[in-house]
Amino acid sequence: RLDLAREFRDAPLGPHSAELQKLLAVMRWHPLEGKPILVCTQSGREWRLGRNPGKRGEPIAFEGEPFDNMGTALWELFRARWKAGTGQTLEI
């Protein structure tokens, strides 16, 4: 459903349609270990993609460079979860 991916890309902070909300809920259901996550590393100024270690207290493995825009960071998280769920890179 590339239409839902486009909807998210165009408005990562919402509002989201009912169908997109359902897709986001499914993306959030994946097991914790290895799940792509977004971490705010500087309050309201910097976000980083990482992988959930699956156990409380374990360090997060960060990936790539930090983001200074929350919308861009959310889009990259969406793309990472899309790939984790489908095995395919989202290219739109």
Buried (B, 14 or more C-beta within 10 A) or exposed (E): EEEBBEBBBEEBEEEBBEEBEEBBEEBEEBEEEEBBBBBEBEEEEBBBBBBBBEEEEEEBEBEEEBBEEBEEBBBBBBBBBBEBBEEEEBEE
